[in-house]
Amino acid sequence: MTDAETTRHYPCDDVVRAPTLQAWRAVSVHAPPAAVWPWLRQVRLAPYSYDWIDNRGRRSPRRLMALPEPRVGDVFTTAGGRQLGRIVSVDPGNQLTATILGAFMSYVLVPDGDGTTRLLLKVVATSSRLVAPVLSAGVLVMARRQLLNLKALAEREARQGPQ
């Protein structure tokens, strides 16, 4: 993460104005935002993290499904067969903000030149100051895997075309 990425305004900042937890993650995706967005919006179907942990061993889809654009109020994700969280803000192709388990998170796509995209994630919450470090560690591990999986899928799609 760059200083500019951690100091920029994210949509989740409008929801939680005095967070006790702020965590950021980012990856560079060698694909344009238009190739990353379909995978990001597909998080509604599965978590794309460690499937053996958060999806009861069910593999997150590895091909794009015909999904409509997400809308405010839609389910954020499905894990282990359960629908979890809600989308609270969306700007198709640019950002998706959701809430789950008391945290709010904004995924932001930033074009980075030469067909590359920075996929940014900020998570904020108002958990107790004792719980925040544990939650932050969980975000570090699970969100990092999610972003890396979305990166790999978007890059594959950009190279090979739809699977």
C-alpha positions, 0 to 999 in steps of 0.5 A: 500500500502506498501513502496515497492509498491509505490516506485517500477517501473510501466510501466506508469512511462515510459510514464509520466516521470514528473507527477503532479498526482500519485495515488496508490491503491492495494488489496490482492486477495485470488487467484493466478494471473492466476485467477485474470488476466482474470478478469483484461483483462475483463475491456475492456468490462466494468469498474467494478466500480460503474456501476450506475455512470460510466456504466449508470446502466448497470451491469459489467459482472459477468461471464468470457467472451471468450476474446482474450489477450489484445494488444497494441492499443485495447480499454481499457474499455467500459462504458455506451456503449462507448469505452474509452481509449487505451491499451498502454502496456501489458504483459499478466498475469502480467500487463496492462497499459492504458490511459483514459481521459489524465491519464495513469494507470498500473495494476500489478499482483504480486504473494504474496505466498500461492496462493494470489495475490497483484493487484496493480494500479498506476495512473499518469497524468500531469493535472494542480496542481489545478485539481490533488487533485480532480482527485486523489479523484475520483481515490480513490473512483472509482478505489478502487471499481473497484479493490474490484469488481475484487478481489471478482470476482476472488476469487469467480472463484478460489473457485467455478470454472467458472460460 
